[in-house]
């Protein structure tokens, strides 16, 4: 078992054509070279902007490589409950933004010829308990009658045609959802932005910012650059002077395992329709077939910091959970195990906007592949003065009480979610 990202290990490496900061001034400096930063860099470069992307690690090495490669439309939350809390009109507007995210990924893959196996497989939202099926049924009734008629409710018996297990109690099928090889995607986005003129500098964290005469003096490990605008696309990064962001982001673990390749007959037994699959628990599990016919199985596993020992323990938990769903895989080797922290907000909805002249977009809460693409692309217009395009412009973003950047509270959050999963 290799303790590294399957997505990054099976995609061509990103090769930067720059090794130093450009002289003079850039129009926009982007902090973070993941999906948000690369989608923004591509859109800005297409507009003719001089763009510099500063990435503290490697392109795709953070949250953009810690996911299932799913472009799942719809919310992480229950649609019926969210529409009751926000109002039907607001909930539908946000729902359409998630749809637009999947559409934007598909468009960019086509326009930039990114070889990432993008396909609209659809998603199964799997009821982990009988009561969860009832909630899915209520959401389906509202969705099908309004914002998304491309949904179907599947009983437990009907689910047998979609999934080779009796572990779940039915499902909501969302036909617009897609899957892709996210390693090839994020690196393909970065290569496309670089082809358009964006300057990428990996292993070059932003260490300081100073506002000066309508611009920013940006201090990095490679030197200082003057930037007309700055976009923070840094997710849960603990590097740099961004405490305001860190107090509002909940860093949660995302852990994944990937099996050895499955025989075609066995894969057809497990996932005959190749849907993206995610369940209804707070300690969520999700799984899918990879483009090279492996089973990827991921989830929260534990609310704990990421390090090699912690990731290995999370991999053991995921393996047990995978076998509870698919016991016939008991003898199949696990070839990859990896994880790390990703960015979540308290209400599990993204945030984007401007504060003290700095633009930001993050907090995708498990829907980052397509929402990061949408918001990164959209930020190029928002930074030109089109704040009306921002679907999150009216959402407050208060600091989390007692949170100053270090996630000391993760074990308590984990205990709370475990209790909710037992009681609900």
C-alpha positions in Angstrom: 0.0 0.0 0.0 1.4 3.3 -1.1 0.8 6.3 1.2 0.4 8.8 -1.6 -2.4 10.3 -3.7 -3.6 7.9 -6.4 -4.7 11.0 -8.5 -1.3 12.6 -8.5 0.6 9.3 -8.9 -1.4 8.4 -12.0 -1.3 11.8 -13.8 1.5 13.6 -15.6 3.3 16.0 -13.3 2.8 19.7 -13.7 5.9 21.4 -15.1 6.3 25.1 -14.4 8.0 27.2 -17.1 9.0 29.8 -14.4 11.5 29.6 -11.6 11.5 33.3 -10.5 9.1 36.1 -9.9 8.5 38.3 -12.9 10.0 41.8 -12.8 7.9 44.8 -12.1 4.2 44.3 -11.4 1.5 41.8 -12.2 -2.2 42.5 -12.5 -3.4 39.7 -10.2 -1.5 37.5 -7.8 -3.3 34.2 -7.0 -2.5 32.5 -3.7 -3.0 28.8 -4.3 -2.6 26.6 -7.3 -5.4 24.2 -6.8 -8.7 24.1 -8.8 -9.9 27.5 -7.6 -6.6 29.2 -8.3 -6.0 27.5 -11.6 -9.6 28.1 -12.8 -9.2 31.8 -11.9 -5.7 32.1 -13.5 -7.1 30.6 -16.7 -10.1 32.9 -16.8 -7.9 36.0 -16.0 -5.2 35.1 -18.5 -7.9 34.7 -21.1 -8.9 38.3 -20.4 -5.3 39.4 -21.0 -4.3 39.9 -17.4 -0.8 39.3 -16.2 -1.2 36.6 -13.6 1.2 35.1 -11.1 0.1 32.0 -9.1 2.0 31.3 -5.9 1.6 27.8 -4.6 3.1 26.8 -1.2 3.4 23.1 -2.3 2.7 21.6 -5.6 -0.2 22.1 -8.0 -3.1 19.8 -6.9 -1.2 18.7 -3.8 -3.7 20.0 -1.2 -7.5 19.7 -1.1 -7.7 19.5 -4.9 -6.1 16.1 -4.7 -8.0 14.9 -1.6 -11.3 14.0 -3.1 -13.2 11.4 -5.0 -13.0 13.2 -8.4 -16.8 13.6 -8.3 -18.7 16.5 -9.8 -21.9 16.0 -7.8 -24.7 18.5 -8.3 -26.9 19.2 -5.4 -26.1 20.1 -1.8 -24.2 18.2 1.0 -27.2 19.1 3.1 -30.8 17.9 2.9 -32.5 20.0 0.2 -35.9 20.1 1.9 -34.3 21.3 5.2 -32.1 23.8 3.4 -35.0 25.2 1.4 -37.0 25.6 4.6 -34.1 27.5 6.3 -33.1 29.7 3.4 -36.4 29.9 1.5 -37.3 28.0 -1.7 -36.2 30.8 -4.1 -32.7 31.1 -2.5 -32.2 27.4 -2.2 -33.1 26.9 -5.9 -30.7 29.7 -6.9 -27.9 28.1 -5.1 -28.8 24.7 -6.4 -28.5 26.1 -10.0 -25.0 27.3 -9.1 -24.0 23.8 -8.2 -25.4 22.7 -11.6 -23.5 25.5 -13.3 -20.3 24.2 -11.6 -20.6 20.8 -13.3 -21.4 22.5 -16.6 -18.3 24.7 -16.2 -16.0 21.7 -15.7 -17.4 20.1 -18.8 -16.9 23.2 -20.8 -13.3 23.8 -19.7 -12.4 20.1 -20.3 -13.7 20.4 -23.8 -12.3 23.9 -24.6 -8.8 23.2 -23.2 -8.7 19.5 -24.4 -8.0 18.3 -20.8 -7.6 14.5 -20.8 -9.3 13.6 -17.5 -12.0 11.0 -18.4 -14.9 13.4 -17.6 -18.3 11.7 -18.0 -21.8 12.3 -16.7 -22.3 9.1 -14.8 -24.9 10.4 -12.3 -24.8 10.2 -8.5 -26.5 7.9 -6.0 -27.3 9.6 -2.7 -27.6 6.4 -0.6 -29.9 6.1 2.4 -27.8 4.7 5.3 -31.0 4.2 7.4 -34.7 3.8 6.6 -35.4 7.2 8.1 -32.8 8.7 5.7 -34.8 7.3 2.8 -37.8 9.2 4.0 -35.8 12.4 4.0 -34.6 11.7 0.5 -38.2 11.1 -0.6 -39.2 14.5 0.7 -36.3 16.2 -1.0 -37.1 14.3 -4.2 -40.7 15.5 -4.2 -39.6 19.1 -4.1 -36.7 18.8 -6.6 -38.7 16.8 -9.2 -41.5 19.4 -9.1 -39.2 22.3 -9.3 -35.5 23.0 -9.8 -34.4 19.5 -10.9 -36.7 17.2 -12.7 -33.7 15.0 -13.6 -33.9 13.1 -10.3 -35.3 9.8 -9.5 -36.1 8.1 -6.2 -35.0 4.4 -6.1 -36.4 2.0 -3.6 -34.2 -0.6 -2.0 -35.3 -3.2 -4.6 -34.7 -0.8 -7.5 -31.3 0.0 -6.1 -30.2 -3.6 -6.8 -30.0 -2.6 -10.5 -27.5 0.1 -9.6 -25.4 -1.3 -6.9 -24.1 -4.8 -5.9 -24.9 -4.6 -2.2 -27.9 -4.6 0.1 -26.2 -2.3 2.6 -28.4 0.7 1.8 -32.2 1.4 2.1 -32.8 3.2 -1.2 -31.3 6.2 -3.0 -31.9 9.5 -4.8 -30.4 9.4 -8.3 -29.2 12.7 -9.6 -28.5 12.3 -13.3 -26.5 15.5 -13.9 -23.5 14.5 -11.7 -20.2 13.5 -13.2 -16.9 11.9 -12.5 -13.3 12.5 -13.7 -9.7 11.9 -13.0 -9.1 15.0 -10.8 -5.3 14.8 -10.8 -5.2 15.1 -14.6 -7.9 17.8 -14.4 -6.3 20.1 -11.9 -2.9 19.8 -13.6 -4.5 20.2 -17.0 -6.2 23.4 -15.8 -2.8 24.7 -14.6 -1.1 23.8 -17.8 -3.9 25.6 -19.8 -3.5 28.7 -17.6 0.3 28.6 -18.1 -0.2 28.3 -21.9 -2.2 31.5 -21.8 0.6 33.3 -20.0 0.0 32.8 -16.3 3.2 32.4 -14.3 3.2 29.5 -11.9 5.6 29.2 -9.0 5.4 26.1 -6.9 7.0 25.8 -3.4 6.6 29.6 -3.1 4.3 30.5 -0.3 3.0 34.0 0.3 4.6 35.2 3.6 3.4 38.8 3.8 1.1 41.4 2.3 1.2 45.2 2.5 -1.3 47.5 0.9 0.4 50.3 -0.9 -1.0 53.0 -3.2 -3.9 51.0 -4.5 -1.9 47.8 -5.0 -0.2 45.2 -2.8 3.4 44.5 -2.1 3.4 40.7 -1.8 6.3 39.0 0.0 7.0 35.4 -1.0 9.8 33.0 -0.4 11.3 34.0 -3.8 11.1 37.7 -3.2 8.6 40.6 -3.4 6.2 41.5 -6.2 3.8 44.4 -6.7 0.3 43.1 -7.6 -2.7 45.2 -8.6 -5.1 42.6 -7.0 -4.8 39.5 -4.9 -7.1 36.5 -4.9 -6.9 34.1 -1.9 -7.6 30.5 -3.2 -5.7 28.9 -0.3 -8.3 26.8 1.4 -7.0 25.5 4.8 -3.4 26.6 4.3 -1.7 27.5 7.6 0.9 29.6 5.7 0.8 33.3 5.4 -0.9 36.3 7.0 -4.5 35.1 6.5 -5.8 34.7 10.1 -9.2 36.3 9.2 -9.8 33.4 6.8 -8.5 30.7 9.2 -10.9 31.7 11.9 -13.8 31.0 9.6 -12.7 27.8 8.0 -13.2 24.4 9.7 -10.4 22.1 8.5 -11.7 18.5 8.3 -10.0 15.3 7.3 -10.6 13.7 3.9 -9.2 10.2 3.6 -9.2 7.8 0.7 -8.2 4.3 -0.2 -7.9 2.8 -3.7 -7.9 -0.9 -4.5 -5.9 -2.8 -7.0 -7.6 -3.1 -10.4 -10.8 -5.2 -10.3 -11.6 -7.9 -12.9 -14.2 -6.5 -15.3 -16.9 -9.0 -14.2 -16.5 -8.0 -10.5 -16.6 -4.3 -11.2 -19.8 -4.8 -13.3 -21.3 -6.6 -10.3 -20.4 -3.8 -7.8 -21.2 -0.8 -9.9 -23.0 -1.8 -13.1 -23.9 1.8 -14.0 -20.7 3.4 -12.8 -22.5 6.0 -10.7 -20.8 8.3 -8.2 -22.0 7.1 -4.8 -22.2 8.9 -1.5 -24.2 8.1 1.6 -26.3 10.2 4.0 -24.2 9.9 7.2 -22.4 12.8 8.8 -19.4 10.5 8.9 -19.9 10.2 5.2 -18.6 7.4 2.9 -18.3 7.8 -0.8 -17.1 5.5 -3.5 -16.8 5.1 -7.3 -14.9 3.2 -10.0 -11.7 4.9 -11.2 -10.9 5.3 -14.9 -8.6 2.3 -14.7 -11.2 0.0 -13.0 -10.2 0.3 -9.3 -12.6 1.0 -6.5 -12.0 4.3 -4.7 -13.5 4.4 -1.2 -13.3 7.6 0.9 -14.8 9.4 3.8 -14.2 11.4 7.0 -13.0 8.2 8.8 -11.8 10.3 11.8 -11.9 13.9 12.8 -8.2 14.2 13.4 -5.1 16.0 12.0 -3.4 14.4 9.0 0.0 12.8 9.3 1.4 9.5 8.0 0.3 7.6 11.1 -3.1 9.2 11.3 -3.7 8.6 7.5 -2.7 4.9 7.9 -5.2 4.5 10.8 -7.9 6.3 8.7 -7.1 3.9 5.8 -7.7 0.9 8.1 -11.1 2.4 9.2 -12.1 3.0 5.5 -11.0 -0.6 4.6 -13.4 -2.0 7.3 -16.2 0.3 6.1 -15.6 -0.7 2.5 -15.8 -4.4 3.4 -19.1 -3.8 5.3 -20.5 -2.5 2.0 -18.7 -4.9 -0.4 -17.6 -8.0 1.7 -16.6 -9.8 -1.5 -13.5 -7.5 -1.7 -11.9 -9.0 1.4 -9.0 -10.5 -0.6 -8.4 -7.5 -2.9 -5.3 -5.5 -2.0 -5.4 -1.8 -1.2 -2.7 -0.1 -3.3 -3.2 3.6 -2.3 -4.0 5.4 1.0 -3.8 9.1 1.5 -5.6 12.0 3.1 -5.3 15.5 4.5 -7.4 18.5 5.5 -10.0 20.2 3.4 -11.9 23.4 4.0 -15.4 23.3 5.3 -17.6 26.2 6.6 -19.9 26.0 9.6 -23.0 25.8 7.4 -21.3 23.7 4.7 -21.8 26.3 2.0 -19.0 28.1 0.1 -17.9 31.6 0.7 -16.5 34.1 -1.8 -16.1 37.9 -1.8 -13.8 40.7 -0.9 -12.5 42.0 2.4 -10.2 45.0 2.8 -9.4 44.8 -0.9 -8.5 41.1 -0.9 -10.6 38.7 -2.9 -11.2 35.2 -1.7 -13.1 32.0 -2.6 -13.1 28.8 -0.6 -15.0 26.6 1.9 -16.5 24.2 -0.7 -17.3 21.6 2.0 -16.9 18.5 0.0 -18.1 19.9 -3.4 -14.8 21.4 -4.5 -14.2 19.9 -7.9 -16.9 21.8 -9.6 -17.7 24.6 -7.2 -14.0 25.6 -7.1 -14.0 25.6 -10.9 -17.2 27.7 -11.1 -16.1 30.2 -8.4 -12.5 30.4 -9.7 -13.8 31.2 -13.2 -16.4 33.6 -11.8 -13.9 35.5 -9.7 -12.3 36.8 -12.8 -15.5 38.7 -13.6 -16.1 39.6 -9.9 -12.7 41.1 -9.7 -13.6 43.4 -12.7 -16.5 44.8 -10.7 -19.3 42.2 -11.3 -20.0 41.5 -7.6 -23.6 40.8 -8.6 -22.5 37.4 -10.1 -21.4 36.1 -6.8 -24.0 33.6 -5.4 -22.5 34.0 -1.9 -22.4 37.8 -1.8 -25.2 38.1 0.8 -24.1 35.3 3.1 -22.5 36.5 6.4 -19.3 34.7 7.4 -18.8 35.1 11.1 -15.7 33.8 12.9 -16.1 30.4 14.7 -16.1 31.2 18.4 -12.8 30.1 20.0 -11.2 29.2 16.7 -7.9 31.0 16.0 -6.6 28.8 13.2 -5.6 25.6 14.9 -8.4 23.0 14.8 -8.3 22.1 18.5 -12.0 21.3 18.5 -11.9 18.5 15.8 -12.3 15.6 18.3 -15.4 17.3 19.8 -16.9 17.8 16.3 -16.2 14.2 15.5 -17.9 13.0 18.7 -20.9 15.2 17.9 -21.2 13.8 14.4 -20.9 10.2 15.7 -23.7 10.9 18.2 -25.9 12.4 15.5 -25.3 9.4 13.2 -26.3 7.0 16.1 -29.5 9.0 17.0 -30.7 10.1 13.5 
